[in-house]
Amino acid sequence: MPAHTDRHENAVARYFEAWNAREPEARAKAVAAAWATGGTYTDPLADVVGHDGIAAVIAAAHEQFPGFAFRLTGAVEGHHDTARFSWELVNETDGSAPVAGSDVITLADDGRISSVLGFLDRLPAGA
């Protein structure tokens, strides 16, 4: 059975802080706290390197889904420098969650994320 540690859970908490930061300055600060310099984010719709690229992907998600927030679903599972978890993008008005996925992160020595491999499990038509 996979174990999880505070290190994994703390990294995932910072990840969600970054994804839920709506203002550019707060987003930049949250991305820098969550990702190591030169960190990467890759999913079926994006493949970026560095804090600016990651912040741009997050900003685009907020533009496409205003009034939505990312939330963890289930537990964080981790071992060594790797963790996996699932999430939903939730409408803060009606609670619907049209987008869901699972991510696998690799942590740098300082506990920040060095890479994210994202998988989209549910997308609305036309997204």
C-alpha positions as CSV (number, residue, x, y, z in Angstrom):
1,M,0.0,0.0,0.0
2,P,1.5,3.4,-0.9
3,A,2.5,5.6,1.9
4,H,2.1,9.4,2.0
5,T,4.1,11.9,4.0
6,D,3.7,15.4,5.0
7,R,6.2,16.3,2.3
8,H,3.8,14.9,-0.4
9,E,0.7,16.5,1.2
10,N,2.5,19.9,1.6
11,A,3.6,19.9,-2.0
12,V,0.0,19.1,-3.2
13,A,-1.4,21.8,-1.0
14,R,1.0,24.4,-2.5
15,Y,0.0,23.0,-6.0
16,F,-3.7,23.8,-5.3
17,E,-2.8,27.2,-3.9
18,A,-1.1,28.0,-7.2
19,W,-4.0,26.6,-9.3
20,N,-6.5,28.6,-7.2
21,A,-4.6,31.9,-7.2
22,R,-6.7,34.3,-9.4
23,E,-4.6,37.5,-9.3
24,P,-1.4,37.6,-11.3
25,E,0.9,38.6,-8.4
26,A,-0.6,36.0,-6.1
27,R,-0.4,33.4,-8.8
28,A,3.3,34.2,-9.5
29,K,4.1,33.9,-5.8
30,A,2.2,30.7,-5.4
31,V,3.8,29.1,-8.5
32,A,7.2,30.0,-7.2
33,A,6.4,28.4,-3.8
34,A,5.0,25.2,-5.4
35,W,7.4,24.6,-8.3
36,A,11.2,24.4,-8.4
37,T,13.0,26.8,-10.8
38,G,12.8,25.1,-14.2
39,G,9.9,22.9,-13.1
40,T,7.6,21.5,-15.7
41,Y,3.9,21.0,-16.3
42,T,2.6,18.6,-18.9
43,D,-0.9,17.5,-19.7
44,P,-2.8,16.7,-22.9
45,L,-3.4,20.5,-23.5
46,A,-0.1,22.0,-22.3
47,D,3.6,21.4,-22.1
48,V,5.5,24.2,-20.3
49,V,8.7,24.8,-18.5
50,G,9.4,27.4,-15.8
51,H,7.3,29.6,-13.5
52,D,6.1,32.0,-16.2
53,G,4.9,29.1,-18.4
54,I,3.1,27.4,-15.6
55,A,1.5,30.7,-14.4
56,A,0.3,31.3,-18.0
57,V,-1.4,27.8,-18.1
58,I,-3.1,28.5,-14.8
59,A,-4.3,31.9,-16.0
60,A,-5.7,30.4,-19.1
61,A,-7.7,27.9,-17.1
62,H,-9.2,30.7,-15.0
63,E,-10.1,32.6,-18.2
64,Q,-11.8,29.5,-19.6
65,F,-13.5,28.6,-16.4
66,P,-14.2,31.9,-14.4
67,G,-15.7,31.3,-11.0
68,F,-14.3,27.7,-10.7
69,A,-11.8,26.4,-8.2
70,F,-9.6,23.3,-8.2
71,R,-10.1,20.8,-5.3
72,L,-8.5,17.6,-4.3
73,T,-10.6,14.5,-4.5
74,G,-9.5,11.5,-2.5
75,A,-6.1,11.0,-0.8
76,V,-2.6,12.0,-1.8
77,E,-0.6,8.8,-2.4
78,G,3.2,9.1,-2.4
79,H,6.5,7.4,-2.1
80,H,10.1,8.6,-2.5
81,D,9.9,11.8,-4.5
82,T,6.7,11.0,-6.3
83,A,3.0,11.5,-5.5
84,R,-0.3,11.1,-7.3
85,F,-3.7,12.6,-6.6
86,S,-7.0,13.3,-8.3
87,W,-8.8,16.6,-8.6
88,E,-11.9,18.4,-9.9
89,L,-12.6,21.8,-11.2
90,V,-15.7,22.9,-9.3
91,N,-18.2,25.7,-10.1
92,E,-18.3,27.8,-6.9
93,T,-21.9,28.8,-7.7
94,D,-23.7,25.4,-8.3
95,G,-21.1,22.9,-7.2
96,S,-20.9,21.2,-10.6
97,A,-17.5,19.8,-11.6
98,P,-17.2,19.5,-15.4
99,V,-13.5,18.9,-15.4
100,A,-11.6,16.3,-13.5
101,G,-8.2,14.7,-13.7
102,S,-5.3,12.9,-12.0
103,D,-1.7,14.2,-11.7
104,V,1.6,12.6,-10.9
105,I,4.2,15.0,-9.4
106,T,7.9,14.6,-8.8
107,L,9.5,16.6,-6.0
108,A,12.9,18.3,-6.0
109,D,15.1,18.0,-3.0
110,D,13.7,21.2,-1.5
111,G,10.1,19.7,-1.6
112,R,8.9,21.9,-4.5
113,I,7.6,20.3,-7.6
114,S,10.1,19.5,-10.4
115,S,7.5,18.0,-12.8
116,V,3.8,17.4,-13.2
117,L,2.3,14.8,-15.5
118,G,-1.4,15.5,-15.7
119,F,-4.2,13.4,-17.1
120,L,-7.7,14.7,-17.9
121,D,-10.3,12.2,-16.9
122,R,-13.4,14.4,-17.7
123,L,-13.7,17.4,-20.0
124,P,-16.8,19.3,-21.2
125,A,-17.5,19.1,-25.0
126,G,-15.6,21.7,-26.9
127,A,-13.0,22.3,-24.2
